[in-house]
């Protein structure tokens, strides 16, 4: 009858004698746990892991931000770039929110509402998307002449660089 110690000895002999078993055992023993360090980044004071953004979506997003930061803002170019970014990464609530903000500045509140709804469907707790939805629910503010202003003056400001 094999005792527990005898079984351990046999297992050790098999591991040492097998040219494949030892490297395989060492790989399993050295497998790191937790998220990939390349997916880690800070959101405020919290360290979080998320998949990296598609580089093409990021490039289009940067181009949209540059168009918004130009003087005067090139809203049509910014919208075209953010639409490109969404084509590459349609599951990013931030891209949908930026699209809605741009469409609101362009005086297209219905399209902005749809973009806001899409952002909130992706991330219901996303504060910028919730803020945009709240702005879209508010009536337009009257201008100096007493007329209701259009959506371009509904409180959306250009992002700061």
ROTI-102518 format. One record per atom (N, C-alpha, C): residue in three letters; atom name; z negated, x negated, y. Coordinates in Angstrom, 3 decimals. Atoms other than C-alpha are relative to their C-alpha. Layout:
! residues N
+------+------+----------+----------+----------+
: type : atom :       up :     east :    north :
+------+------+----------+----------+----------+
:  ALA :   CA :        Z :        X :        Y :
...
+------+------+----------+----------+----------+
***
This chain:
! residues 161
+------+------+----------+----------+----------+
: type : atom :       up :     east :    north :
+------+------+----------+----------+----------+
:  UNK :    N :    0.000 :   -0.840 :   -1.173 :
:  UNK :   CA :    0.000 :    0.000 :    0.000 :
:  UNK :    C :    0.000 :   -0.889 :    1.241 :
:  UNK :    N :   -0.102 :    0.786 :   -1.225 :
:  UNK :   CA :    0.903 :   -1.263 :    3.474 :
:  UNK :    C :   -1.100 :    0.408 :    0.969 :
:  UNK :    N :    1.029 :   -0.271 :   -0.990 :
:  UNK :   CA :   -1.909 :   -1.556 :    5.931 :
:  UNK :    C :    0.631 :   -0.023 :    1.389 :
:  UNK :    N :   -0.476 :   -0.037 :   -1.387 :
:  UNK :   CA :   -1.567 :   -1.063 :    9.634 :
:  UNK :    C :    0.343 :   -1.406 :    0.488 :
:  UNK :    N :   -0.260 :    1.381 :   -0.414 :
:  UNK :   CA :   -1.800 :   -4.822 :   10.257 :
:  UNK :    C :    1.250 :   -0.544 :   -0.665 :
:  UNK :    N :   -1.192 :    0.480 :    0.725 :
:  UNK :   CA :    0.847 :   -5.515 :    7.619 :
:  UNK :    C :    1.264 :    0.595 :    0.613 :
:  UNK :    N :   -1.160 :   -0.634 :   -0.642 :
:  UNK :   CA :    3.225 :   -2.981 :    9.266 :
:  UNK :    C :    0.322 :   -0.658 :    1.335 :
:  UNK :    N :   -0.220 :    0.682 :   -1.274 :
:  UNK :   CA :    2.745 :   -4.644 :   12.641 :
:  UNK :    C :    0.638 :   -1.359 :   -0.214 :
:  UNK :    N :   -0.558 :    1.323 :    0.296 :
:  UNK :   CA :    3.482 :   -8.043 :   11.138 :
:  UNK :    C :    1.460 :    0.106 :   -0.391 :
:  UNK :    N :   -1.397 :   -0.183 :    0.418 :
:  UNK :   CA :    6.665 :   -6.765 :    9.506 :
:  UNK :    C :    0.883 :    0.370 :    1.193 :
:  UNK :    N :   -0.771 :   -0.391 :   -1.182 :
:  UNK :   CA :    7.812 :   -5.142 :   12.733 :
:  UNK :    C :    0.253 :   -1.201 :    0.898 :
:  UNK :    N :   -0.153 :    1.191 :   -0.816 :
:  UNK :   CA :    7.226 :   -8.393 :   14.602 :
:  UNK :    C :    1.022 :   -0.947 :   -0.613 :
:  UNK :    N :   -0.963 :    0.870 :    0.682 :
:  UNK :   CA :    9.193 :  -10.357 :   12.006 :
:  UNK :    C :    1.412 :    0.542 :    0.183 :
:  UNK :    N :   -1.323 :   -0.597 :   -0.174 :
:  UNK :   CA :   12.098 :   -7.892 :   12.244 :
:  UNK :    C :    0.494 :   -0.218 :    1.426 :
:  UNK :    N :   -0.398 :    0.208 :   -1.395 :
:  UNK :   CA :   12.116 :   -8.137 :   16.055 :
:  UNK :    C :    0.398 :   -1.442 :    0.266 :
:  UNK :    N :   -0.287 :    1.409 :   -0.233 :
:  UNK :   CA :   12.035 :  -11.918 :   16.022 :
:  UNK :    C :    1.247 :   -0.434 :   -0.753 :
:  UNK :    N :   -1.124 :    0.418 :    0.837 :
:  UNK :   CA :   14.597 :  -12.256 :   13.237 :
:  UNK :    C :    1.315 :    0.602 :    0.477 :
:  UNK :    N :   -1.229 :   -0.664 :   -0.414 :
:  UNK :   CA :   17.112 :   -9.858 :   14.760 :
:  UNK :    C :    0.475 :   -0.564 :    1.335 :
:  UNK :    N :   -0.499 :    0.569 :   -1.250 :
:  UNK :   CA :   19.326 :  -11.501 :   17.415 :
:  UNK :    C :    0.261 :    1.069 :    1.075 :
:  UNK :    N :   -0.270 :   -1.068 :   -0.953 :
:  UNK :   CA :   19.996 :   -8.121 :   19.058 :
:  UNK :    C :   -1.281 :    0.709 :    0.424 :
:  UNK :    N :    1.207 :   -0.788 :   -0.250 :
:  UNK :   CA :   16.565 :   -6.537 :   18.838 :
:  UNK :    C :   -0.841 :   -0.572 :    1.135 :
:  UNK :    N :    0.855 :    0.595 :   -1.027 :
:  UNK :   CA :   14.719 :   -9.019 :   21.054 :
:  UNK :    C :    0.552 :    0.225 :    1.414 :
:  UNK :    N :   -0.510 :   -0.292 :   -1.350 :
:  UNK :   CA :   17.072 :   -8.773 :   24.078 :
:  UNK :    C :   -0.081 :    1.487 :    0.348 :
:  UNK :    N :    0.073 :   -1.439 :   -0.258 :
:  UNK :   CA :   17.171 :   -4.980 :   23.705 :
:  UNK :    C :   -1.430 :    0.404 :    0.330 :
:  UNK :    N :    1.405 :   -0.325 :   -0.248 :
:  UNK :   CA :   13.375 :   -4.791 :   23.536 :
:  UNK :    C :   -0.435 :   -0.513 :    1.374 :
:  UNK :    N :    0.397 :    0.533 :   -1.297 :
:  UNK :   CA :   13.017 :   -6.995 :   26.601 :
:  UNK :    C :    0.626 :    0.796 :    1.144 :
:  UNK :    N :   -0.618 :   -0.827 :   -1.036 :
:  UNK :   CA :   15.482 :   -4.853 :   28.594 :
:  UNK :    C :   -0.756 :    1.313 :    0.182 :
:  UNK :    N :    0.749 :   -1.246 :   -0.091 :
:  UNK :   CA :   13.566 :   -1.703 :   27.760 :
:  UNK :    C :   -1.340 :   -0.249 :    0.677 :
:  UNK :    N :    1.307 :    0.303 :   -0.576 :
:  UNK :   CA :   10.279 :   -3.370 :   28.690 :
:  UNK :    C :    0.100 :   -0.318 :    1.492 :
:  UNK :    N :   -0.152 :    0.409 :   -1.397 :
:  UNK :   CA :   11.675 :   -4.593 :   32.043 :
:  UNK :    C :    0.666 :    1.062 :    0.874 :
:  UNK :    N :   -0.680 :   -1.034 :   -0.780 :
:  UNK :   CA :   13.333 :   -1.340 :   33.131 :
:  UNK :    C :   -0.903 :    0.433 :    1.152 :
:  UNK :    N :    0.839 :   -0.388 :   -1.139 :
:  UNK :   CA :   12.102 :   -0.629 :   36.673 :
:  UNK :    C :   -0.160 :    1.517 :    0.056 :
:  UNK :    N :    0.246 :   -1.425 :   -0.179 :
:  UNK :   CA :   10.587 :    2.751 :   37.428 :
:  UNK :    C :    0.179 :    0.364 :    1.457 :
:  UNK :    N :   -0.100 :   -0.468 :   -1.374 :
:  UNK :   CA :   11.000 :    4.860 :   40.519 :
:  UNK :    C :    1.421 :    0.004 :    0.520 :
:  UNK :    N :   -1.337 :   -0.108 :   -0.594 :
:  UNK :   CA :   13.909 :    5.320 :   42.904 :
:  UNK :    C :    0.644 :   -1.362 :    0.241 :
:  UNK :    N :   -0.759 :    1.194 :   -0.320 :
:  UNK :   CA :   16.606 :    2.777 :   43.549 :
:  UNK :    C :   -0.351 :   -0.421 :    1.434 :
:  UNK :    N :    0.359 :    0.437 :   -1.359 :
:  UNK :   CA :   15.560 :    0.657 :   46.565 :
:  UNK :    C :    1.101 :    0.243 :    1.034 :
:  UNK :    N :   -1.099 :   -0.226 :   -0.947 :
:  UNK :   CA :   19.004 :    1.210 :   48.118 :
:  UNK :    C :    0.019 :    1.424 :    0.547 :
:  UNK :    N :    0.027 :   -1.386 :   -0.472 :
:  UNK :   CA :   18.260 :    4.936 :   48.487 :
:  UNK :    C :   -1.210 :    0.285 :    0.884 :
:  UNK :    N :    1.215 :   -0.198 :   -0.786 :
:  UNK :   CA :   14.986 :    4.416 :   50.378 :
:  UNK :    C :    0.265 :   -0.191 :    1.486 :
:  UNK :    N :   -0.075 :    0.131 :   -1.456 :
:  UNK :   CA :   14.737 :    4.959 :   54.131 :
:  UNK :    C :   -1.147 :    0.793 :    0.593 :
:  UNK :    N :    1.094 :   -0.685 :   -0.680 :
:  UNK :   CA :   12.224 :    6.167 :   56.669 :
:  UNK :    C :    0.512 :    1.200 :    0.767 :
:  UNK :    N :   -0.192 :   -1.173 :   -0.838 :
:  UNK :   CA :   12.193 :    9.646 :   58.178 :
:  UNK :    C :   -1.330 :    0.184 :    0.698 :
:  UNK :    N :    1.284 :    0.055 :   -0.703 :
:  UNK :   CA :    9.545 :    9.344 :   60.849 :
:  UNK :    C :   -0.873 :   -1.032 :   -0.689 :
:  UNK :    N :    0.886 :    0.965 :    0.662 :
:  UNK :   CA :    6.549 :    7.688 :   59.219 :
:  UNK :    C :    0.118 :    0.018 :   -1.529 :
:  UNK :    N :   -0.072 :   -0.167 :    1.450 :
:  UNK :   CA :    7.519 :    8.802 :   55.677 :
:  UNK :    C :    1.167 :   -0.770 :   -0.604 :
:  UNK :    N :   -1.042 :    0.673 :    0.763 :
:  UNK :   CA :    9.439 :    6.682 :   53.199 :
:  UNK :    C :    0.546 :    0.999 :   -1.010 :
:  UNK :    N :   -0.622 :   -0.986 :    0.879 :
:  UNK :   CA :   11.908 :    8.947 :   51.375 :
:  UNK :    C :    1.197 :   -0.630 :   -0.710 :
:  UNK :    N :   -1.187 :    0.430 :    0.740 :
:  UNK :   CA :   14.681 :    8.515 :   48.827 :
:  UNK :    C :    1.025 :    1.116 :    0.060 :
:  UNK :    N :   -1.089 :   -0.973 :    0.011 :
:  UNK :   CA :   18.017 :   10.254 :   49.217 :
:  UNK :    C :    1.279 :   -0.752 :   -0.325 :
:  UNK :    N :   -1.249 :    0.688 :    0.341 :
:  UNK :   CA :   21.519 :    9.527 :   47.986 :
:  UNK :    C :    0.694 :   -0.490 :    1.269 :
:  UNK :    N :   -0.697 :    0.505 :   -1.188 :
:  UNK :   CA :   23.574 :    7.401 :   50.367 :
:  UNK :    C :    1.144 :    0.926 :    0.393 :
:  UNK :    N :   -1.081 :   -0.838 :   -0.513 :
:  UNK :   CA :   26.054 :    9.230 :   52.565 :
:  UNK :    C :    1.348 :   -0.632 :   -0.341 :
:  UNK :    N :   -1.359 :    0.482 :    0.203 :
:  UNK :   CA :   29.767 :    8.961 :   51.884 :
:  UNK :    C :    0.405 :   -0.799 :    1.241 :
:  UNK :    N :   -0.317 :    0.858 :   -1.150 :
:  UNK :   CA :   30.998 :    6.107 :   54.091 :
:  UNK :    C :    1.053 :    0.622 :    0.909 :
:  UNK :    N :   -1.033 :   -0.642 :   -0.833 :
:  UNK :   CA :   33.987 :    8.164 :   55.259 :
:  UNK :    C :   -0.616 :    1.102 :    0.864 :
:  UNK :    N :    0.689 :   -1.039 :   -0.781 :
:  UNK :   CA :   31.726 :   11.038 :   56.331 :
:  UNK :    C :   -0.784 :   -0.644 :    1.136 :
:  UNK :    N :    0.789 :    0.682 :   -1.026 :
:  UNK :   CA :   29.499 :    8.599 :   58.183 :
:  UNK :    C :    0.907 :   -0.522 :    1.122 :
:  UNK :    N :   -0.929 :    0.526 :   -1.015 :
:  UNK :   CA :   32.476 :    6.992 :   59.960 :
:  UNK :    C :    0.504 :    1.130 :    0.908 :
:  UNK :    N :   -0.467 :   -1.135 :   -0.809 :
:  UNK :   CA :   33.778 :   10.401 :   61.086 :
:  UNK :    C :   -1.131 :    0.534 :    0.881 :
:  UNK :    N :    1.157 :   -0.450 :   -0.786 :
:  UNK :   CA :   30.273 :   11.396 :   62.229 :
:  UNK :    C :   -0.213 :   -0.913 :    1.204 :
:  UNK :    N :    0.168 :    0.946 :   -1.110 :
:  UNK :   CA :   29.999 :    8.231 :   64.333 :
:  UNK :    C :    1.085 :    0.230 :    1.051 :
:  UNK :    N :   -1.081 :   -0.281 :   -0.947 :
:  UNK :   CA :   33.387 :    8.974 :   65.904 :
:  UNK :    C :   -0.276 :    1.285 :    0.792 :
:  UNK :    N :    0.353 :   -1.234 :   -0.700 :
:  UNK :   CA :   32.198 :   12.499 :   66.720 :
:  UNK :    C :   -1.077 :   -0.268 :    1.048 :
:  UNK :    N :    1.067 :    0.322 :   -0.950 :
:  UNK :   CA :   29.061 :   11.096 :   68.373 :
:  UNK :    C :    0.544 :   -0.788 :    1.196 :
:  UNK :    N :   -0.624 :    0.747 :   -1.099 :
:  UNK :   CA :   31.180 :    8.675 :   70.413 :
:  UNK :    C :    0.771 :    0.945 :    0.924 :
:  UNK :    N :   -0.734 :   -0.970 :   -0.823 :
:  UNK :   CA :   33.380 :   11.564 :   71.584 :
:  UNK :    C :   -0.974 :    0.837 :    0.831 :
:  UNK :    N :    1.001 :   -0.769 :   -0.747 :
:  UNK :   CA :   30.249 :   13.510 :   72.599 :
:  UNK :    C :   -0.650 :   -0.835 :    1.102 :
:  UNK :    N :    0.655 :    0.881 :   -0.971 :
:  UNK :   CA :   28.833 :   10.484 :   74.442 :
:  UNK :    C :    0.939 :   -0.437 :    1.117 :
:  UNK :    N :   -0.939 :    0.411 :   -1.054 :
:  UNK :   CA :   32.014 :    9.891 :   76.462 :
:  UNK :    C :   -0.233 :    0.845 :    1.248 :
:  UNK :    N :    0.195 :   -0.687 :   -1.271 :
:  UNK :   CA :   32.087 :   10.931 :   80.088 :
:  UNK :    C :    1.341 :    0.434 :    0.555 :
:  UNK :    N :    0.728 :   -1.147 :    0.522 :
:  UNK :   CA :   33.068 :   13.766 :   80.166 :
:  UNK :    C :    0.123 :    0.072 :   -1.517 :
:  UNK :    N :   -0.064 :   -0.097 :    1.465 :
:  UNK :   CA :   32.394 :   14.708 :   76.525 :
:  UNK :    C :    1.340 :    0.566 :   -0.458 :
:  UNK :    N :   -1.262 :   -0.473 :    0.576 :
:  UNK :   CA :   35.560 :   15.148 :   74.471 :
:  UNK :    C :   -0.352 :    0.904 :   -1.182 :
:  UNK :    N :    0.495 :   -0.929 :    1.012 :
:  UNK :   CA :   34.446 :   18.256 :   72.583 :
:  UNK :    C :    1.024 :    0.285 :   -1.093 :
:  UNK :    N :   -1.043 :   -0.270 :    1.020 :
:  UNK :   CA :   37.785 :   18.901 :   70.834 :
:  UNK :    C :    0.090 :   -1.163 :   -0.996 :
:  UNK :    N :   -0.042 :    1.161 :    0.901 :
:  UNK :   CA :   37.891 :   15.352 :   69.445 :
:  UNK :    C :   -1.262 :   -0.055 :   -0.852 :
:  UNK :    N :    1.259 :   -0.001 :    0.739 :
:  UNK :   CA :   34.229 :   15.590 :   68.454 :
:  UNK :    C :    0.045 :    1.039 :   -1.117 :
:  UNK :    N :   -0.090 :   -1.043 :    1.022 :
:  UNK :   CA :   34.896 :   18.851 :   66.612 :
:  UNK :    C :    0.927 :   -0.428 :   -1.131 :
:  UNK :    N :   -0.931 :    0.458 :    1.036 :
:  UNK :   CA :   37.891 :   17.389 :   64.786 :
:  UNK :    C :   -0.657 :   -1.057 :   -0.892 :
:  UNK :    N :    0.658 :    1.050 :    0.784 :
:  UNK :   CA :   35.822 :   14.377 :   63.700 :
:  UNK :    C :   -1.117 :    0.564 :   -0.880 :
:  UNK :    N :    1.096 :   -0.550 :    0.795 :
:  UNK :   CA :   32.856 :   16.452 :   62.542 :
:  UNK :    C :    0.561 :    0.853 :   -1.141 :
:  UNK :    N :   -0.656 :   -0.735 :    1.087 :
:  UNK :   CA :   35.212 :   18.694 :   60.538 :
:  UNK :    C :    0.442 :   -0.986 :   -1.088 :
:  UNK :    N :   -0.352 :    1.036 :    0.979 :
:  UNK :   CA :   36.537 :   15.517 :   58.876 :
:  UNK :    C :   -1.234 :   -0.455 :   -0.784 :
:  UNK :    N :    1.234 :    0.434 :    0.670 :
:  UNK :   CA :   32.968 :   14.417 :   58.126 :
:  UNK :    C :   -0.448 :    1.041 :   -1.016 :
:  UNK :    N :    0.398 :   -1.072 :    0.919 :
:  UNK :   CA :   32.208 :   17.795 :   56.553 :
:  UNK :    C :    0.935 :    0.055 :   -1.203 :
:  UNK :    N :   -0.931 :    0.042 :    1.138 :
:  UNK :   CA :   35.361 :   17.520 :   54.429 :
:  UNK :    C :   -0.445 :   -1.035 :   -1.037 :
:  UNK :    N :    0.463 :    1.048 :    0.912 :
:  UNK :   CA :   33.903 :   14.323 :   52.936 :
:  UNK :    C :   -1.383 :    0.290 :   -0.572 :
:  UNK :    N :    1.370 :   -0.277 :    0.453 :
:  UNK :   CA :   30.316 :   15.592 :   52.652 :
:  UNK :    C :   -0.396 :    1.419 :    0.406 :
:  UNK :    N :    0.251 :   -1.389 :   -0.384 :
:  UNK :   CA :   30.136 :   19.410 :   52.699 :
:  UNK :    C :   -1.432 :    0.473 :   -0.247 :
:  UNK :    N :    1.376 :   -0.404 :    0.321 :
:  UNK :   CA :   26.493 :   19.455 :   51.543 :
:  UNK :    C :   -1.024 :   -0.592 :    0.954 :
:  UNK :    N :    0.907 :    0.606 :   -0.974 :
:  UNK :   CA :   25.005 :   17.770 :   54.618 :
:  UNK :    C :   -0.302 :    1.015 :    1.114 :
:  UNK :    N :    0.391 :   -1.013 :   -0.986 :
:  UNK :   CA :   23.073 :   20.276 :   56.747 :
:  UNK :    C :    0.119 :   -0.527 :    1.428 :
:  UNK :    N :   -0.090 :    0.555 :   -1.357 :
:  UNK :   CA :   23.053 :   17.903 :   59.721 :
:  UNK :    C :    1.430 :    0.092 :    0.530 :
:  UNK :    N :   -1.392 :   -0.084 :   -0.447 :
:  UNK :   CA :   26.854 :   17.778 :   59.867 :
:  UNK :    C :    0.358 :    1.428 :    0.401 :
:  UNK :    N :   -0.271 :   -1.395 :   -0.334 :
:  UNK :   CA :   27.039 :   21.580 :   59.824 :
:  UNK :    C :   -0.689 :    0.397 :    1.300 :
:  UNK :    N :    0.732 :   -0.310 :   -1.230 :
:  UNK :   CA :   24.416 :   21.769 :   62.573 :
:  UNK :    C :    0.720 :   -0.577 :    1.214 :
:  UNK :    N :   -0.732 :    0.620 :   -1.109 :
:  UNK :   CA :   26.320 :   19.329 :   64.791 :
:  UNK :    C :    1.285 :    0.775 :    0.273 :
:  UNK :    N :   -1.209 :   -0.806 :   -0.187 :
:  UNK :   CA :   29.482 :   21.333 :   64.189 :
:  UNK :    C :   -0.326 :    1.269 :    0.790 :
:  UNK :    N :    0.391 :   -1.208 :   -0.718 :
:  UNK :   CA :   27.686 :   24.486 :   65.319 :
:  UNK :    C :   -0.327 :   -0.268 :    1.452 :
:  UNK :    N :    0.329 :    0.350 :   -1.388 :
:  UNK :   CA :   26.366 :   22.764 :   68.439 :
:  UNK :    C :    1.268 :   -0.232 :    0.821 :
:  UNK :    N :   -1.262 :    0.266 :   -0.706 :
:  UNK :   CA :   29.851 :   21.566 :   69.367 :
:  UNK :    C :    0.749 :    1.307 :    0.234 :
:  UNK :    N :   -0.716 :   -1.268 :   -0.149 :
:  UNK :   CA :   31.387 :   24.989 :   68.728 :
:  UNK :    C :   -0.660 :    0.883 :    1.057 :
:  UNK :    N :    0.689 :   -0.764 :   -1.036 :
:  UNK :   CA :   28.721 :   26.586 :   70.904 :
:  UNK :    C :    0.365 :   -0.531 :    1.382 :
:  UNK :    N :   -0.394 :    0.589 :   -1.287 :
:  UNK :   CA :   29.544 :   24.142 :   73.723 :
:  UNK :    C :    1.438 :    0.358 :    0.354 :
:  UNK :    N :   -1.390 :   -0.378 :   -0.239 :
:  UNK :   CA :   33.201 :   25.062 :   73.306 :
:  UNK :    C :    0.159 :    1.488 :    0.291 :
:  UNK :    N :   -0.077 :   -1.428 :   -0.272 :
:  UNK :   CA :   32.334 :   28.730 :   73.835 :
:  UNK :    C :    0.458 :    0.806 :   -1.199 :
:  UNK :    N :   -0.378 :   -0.683 :    1.236 :
:  UNK :   CA :   32.868 :   29.744 :   70.203 :
:  UNK :    C :   -1.256 :    0.372 :   -0.779 :
:  UNK :    N :    1.290 :   -0.304 :    0.629 :
:  UNK :   CA :   29.558 :   31.400 :   69.290 :
:  UNK :    C :    0.112 :    0.529 :   -1.425 :
:  UNK :    N :   -0.134 :   -0.521 :    1.364 :
:  UNK :   CA :   30.863 :   33.159 :   66.168 :
:  UNK :    C :    0.183 :   -1.140 :   -1.007 :
:  UNK :    N :   -0.164 :    1.157 :    0.885 :
:  UNK :   CA :   32.045 :   29.882 :   64.613 :
:  UNK :    C :   -1.299 :   -0.803 :   -0.067 :
:  UNK :    N :    1.282 :    0.711 :   -0.023 :
:  UNK :   CA :   28.775 :   28.254 :   65.697 :
:  UNK :    C :   -1.017 :    0.706 :   -0.890 :
:  UNK :    N :    0.921 :   -0.761 :    0.850 :
:  UNK :   CA :   26.838 :   31.045 :   63.974 :
:  UNK :    C :    0.283 :   -0.259 :   -1.470 :
:  UNK :    N :   -0.356 :    0.277 :    1.401 :
:  UNK :   CA :   28.770 :   30.475 :   60.732 :
:  UNK :    C :   -0.436 :   -1.401 :   -0.419 :
:  UNK :    N :    0.429 :    1.371 :    0.308 :
:  UNK :   CA :   28.100 :   26.722 :   60.883 :
:  UNK :    C :   -1.521 :   -0.068 :   -0.135 :
:  UNK :    N :    1.460 :   -0.035 :    0.060 :
:  UNK :   CA :   24.416 :   27.398 :   61.560 :
:  UNK :    C :   -0.473 :    0.635 :   -1.308 :
:  UNK :    N :    0.368 :   -0.657 :    1.264 :
:  UNK :   CA :   24.215 :   29.777 :   58.586 :
:  UNK :    C :    0.237 :   -0.932 :   -1.184 :
:  UNK :    N :   -0.295 :    0.937 :    1.098 :
:  UNK :   CA :   25.840 :   27.164 :   56.349 :
:  UNK :    C :   -1.061 :   -1.096 :   -0.050 :
:  UNK :    N :    1.039 :    1.039 :   -0.046 :
:  UNK :   CA :   23.367 :   24.499 :   57.500 :
:  UNK :    C :   -1.311 :    0.527 :   -0.568 :
:  UNK :    N :    1.257 :   -0.577 :    0.487 :
:  UNK :   CA :   20.438 :   26.817 :   56.833 :
:  UNK :    C :    0.066 :    0.359 :   -1.479 :
:  UNK :    N :   -0.109 :   -0.262 :    1.437 :
:  UNK :   CA :   21.791 :   27.735 :   53.410 :
:  UNK :    C :   -0.198 :   -1.289 :   -0.805 :
:  UNK :    N :    0.190 :    1.289 :    0.670 :
:  UNK :   CA :   21.766 :   24.028 :   52.544 :
:  UNK :    C :   -1.442 :   -0.489 :    0.108 :
:  UNK :    N :    1.382 :    0.436 :   -0.246 :
:  UNK :   CA :   18.359 :   23.268 :   54.092 :
:  UNK :    C :   -0.699 :    1.025 :    0.886 :
:  UNK :    N :    0.629 :   -1.067 :   -0.795 :
:  UNK :   CA :   16.417 :   26.362 :   55.169 :
:  UNK :    C :   -1.089 :   -0.491 :    0.954 :
:  UNK :    N :    1.088 :    0.508 :   -0.832 :
:  UNK :   CA :   13.636 :   24.220 :   56.666 :
:  UNK :    C :    0.451 :   -1.057 :    1.005 :
:  UNK :    N :   -0.508 :    1.067 :   -0.866 :
:  UNK :   CA :   15.904 :   21.916 :   58.719 :
:  UNK :    C :   -0.181 :    0.404 :    1.463 :
:  UNK :    N :    0.318 :   -0.422 :   -1.372 :
:  UNK :   CA :   14.499 :   22.084 :   62.305 :
:  UNK :    C :    1.206 :    0.102 :    0.946 :
:  UNK :    N :   -1.132 :   -0.161 :   -0.928 :
:  UNK :   CA :   17.756 :   21.367 :   64.234 :
:  UNK :    C :    0.863 :    1.228 :   -0.313 :
:  UNK :    N :   -0.783 :   -1.190 :    0.358 :
:  UNK :   CA :   19.568 :   24.108 :   62.287 :
:  UNK :    C :   -0.740 :    1.266 :    0.399 :
:  UNK :    N :    0.798 :   -1.164 :   -0.408 :
:  UNK :   CA :   16.719 :   26.534 :   62.946 :
:  UNK :    C :    0.050 :    0.172 :    1.528 :
:  UNK :    N :   -0.089 :   -0.060 :   -1.462 :
:  UNK :   CA :   16.811 :   25.651 :   66.667 :
:  UNK :    C :    1.352 :    0.561 :    0.439 :
:  UNK :    N :   -1.336 :   -0.503 :   -0.332 :
:  UNK :   CA :   20.565 :   26.268 :   66.784 :
:  UNK :    C :    0.084 :    1.493 :   -0.279 :
:  UNK :    N :   -0.026 :   -1.430 :    0.330 :
:  UNK :   CA :   20.151 :   29.630 :   65.045 :
:  UNK :    C :   -0.765 :    0.807 :    1.046 :
:  UNK :    N :    0.785 :   -0.696 :   -1.024 :
:  UNK :   CA :   17.471 :   30.602 :   67.570 :
:  UNK :    C :    0.773 :    0.076 :    1.315 :
:  UNK :    N :   -0.801 :   -0.014 :   -1.243 :
:  UNK :   CA :   19.739 :   29.633 :   70.502 :
:  UNK :    C :    1.135 :    1.015 :   -0.096 :
:  UNK :    N :   -1.099 :   -0.945 :    0.179 :
:  UNK :   CA :   22.522 :   31.731 :   69.049 :
:  UNK :    C :   -0.483 :    1.447 :    0.069 :
:  UNK :    N :    0.551 :   -1.354 :   -0.071 :
:  UNK :   CA :   20.224 :   34.769 :   68.921 :
:  UNK :    C :   -0.355 :    0.412 :    1.425 :
:  UNK :    N :    0.348 :   -0.291 :   -1.395 :
:  UNK :   CA :   19.262 :   34.459 :   72.602 :
:  UNK :    C :    1.229 :    0.477 :    0.764 :
:  UNK :    N :   -1.149 :   -0.407 :   -0.824 :
:  UNK :   CA :   21.475 :   36.315 :   75.090 :
:  UNK :    C :    0.339 :   -1.106 :    0.994 :
:  UNK :    N :   -0.440 :    1.003 :   -0.977 :
:  UNK :   CA :   23.492 :   34.199 :   77.503 :
:  UNK :    C :   -0.785 :    0.170 :    1.289 :
:  UNK :    N :    0.757 :   -0.020 :   -1.247 :
:  UNK :   CA :   21.593 :   33.283 :   80.654 :
:  UNK :    C :    0.934 :    0.275 :    1.173 :
:  UNK :    N :   -0.864 :   -0.242 :   -1.160 :
:  UNK :   CA :   22.935 :   34.574 :   83.984 :
:  UNK :    C :    0.152 :   -1.269 :    0.842 :
:  UNK :    N :   -0.223 :    1.165 :   -0.853 :
:  UNK :   CA :   24.476 :   31.963 :   86.253 :
:  UNK :    C :   -0.449 :    0.326 :    1.428 :
:  UNK :    N :    0.452 :   -0.163 :   -1.384 :
:  UNK :   CA :   23.855 :   31.578 :   90.013 :
:  UNK :    C :    0.560 :    1.271 :    0.640 :
:  UNK :    N :   -0.595 :   -1.204 :   -0.591 :
:  UNK :   CA :   26.193 :   34.499 :   90.819 :
:  UNK :    C :   -0.515 :    1.278 :   -0.647 :
:  UNK :    N :    0.551 :   -1.175 :    0.658 :
:  UNK :   CA :   24.260 :   36.823 :   88.497 :
:  UNK :    C :    0.787 :    0.447 :   -1.213 :
:  UNK :    N :   -0.787 :   -0.345 :    1.180 :
:  UNK :   CA :   26.973 :   36.963 :   85.834 :
:  UNK :    C :   -0.574 :   -0.710 :   -1.218 :
:  UNK :    N :    0.456 :    0.640 :    1.238 :
:  UNK :   CA :   26.098 :   36.256 :   82.258 :
:  UNK :    C :    0.864 :   -1.217 :   -0.252 :
:  UNK :    N :   -0.734 :    1.227 :    0.280 :
:  UNK :   CA :   27.067 :   32.687 :   81.486 :
:  UNK :    C :    0.575 :    0.030 :   -1.395 :
:  UNK :    N :   -0.559 :    0.059 :    1.346 :
:  UNK :   CA :   29.113 :   31.771 :   78.474 :
:  UNK :    C :   -0.861 :   -0.905 :   -0.882 :
:  UNK :    N :    0.794 :    0.738 :    0.977 :
:  UNK :   CA :   27.862 :   29.996 :   75.374 :
:  UNK :    C :   -0.104 :   -1.487 :    0.326 :
:  UNK :    N :    0.070 :    1.425 :   -0.332 :
:  UNK :   CA :   28.574 :   26.577 :   76.868 :
:  UNK :    C :   -1.268 :   -0.345 :    0.756 :
:  UNK :    N :    1.209 :    0.256 :   -0.781 :
:  UNK :   CA :   25.461 :   26.970 :   78.985 :
:  UNK :    C :   -1.228 :    0.593 :   -0.666 :
:  UNK :    N :    1.097 :   -0.635 :    0.741 :
:  UNK :   CA :   23.146 :   28.292 :   76.269 :
:  UNK :    C :   -1.097 :   -0.993 :   -0.378 :
:  UNK :    N :    1.099 :    0.907 :    0.255 :
:  UNK :   CA :   20.915 :   25.263 :   76.295 :
:  UNK :    C :    0.305 :   -1.156 :   -0.928 :
:  UNK :    N :   -0.361 :    1.125 :    0.857 :
:  UNK :   CA :   22.839 :   22.794 :   74.139 :
:  UNK :    C :    0.305 :   -1.172 :    0.905 :
:  UNK :    N :   -0.261 :    1.191 :   -0.814 :
:  UNK :   CA :   22.777 :   19.331 :   75.591 :
:  UNK :    C :    0.636 :   -1.072 :   -0.857 :
:  UNK :    N :   -0.610 :    1.123 :    0.711 :
:  UNK :   CA :   24.649 :   16.193 :   74.684 :
:  UNK :    C :   -1.076 :   -0.836 :   -0.646 :
:  UNK :    N :    0.989 :    0.877 :    0.618 :
:  UNK :   CA :   22.859 :   13.949 :   72.222 :
:  UNK :    C :   -0.161 :   -1.278 :    0.804 :
:  UNK :    N :    0.228 :    1.259 :   -0.704 :
:  UNK :   CA :   21.269 :   10.892 :   73.724 :
:  UNK :    C :    0.348 :   -1.142 :   -0.914 :
:  UNK :    N :   -0.394 :    1.127 :    0.849 :
:  UNK :   CA :   22.617 :    7.568 :   72.489 :
:  UNK :    C :   -1.196 :   -0.772 :   -0.504 :
+------+------+----------+----------+----------+
***
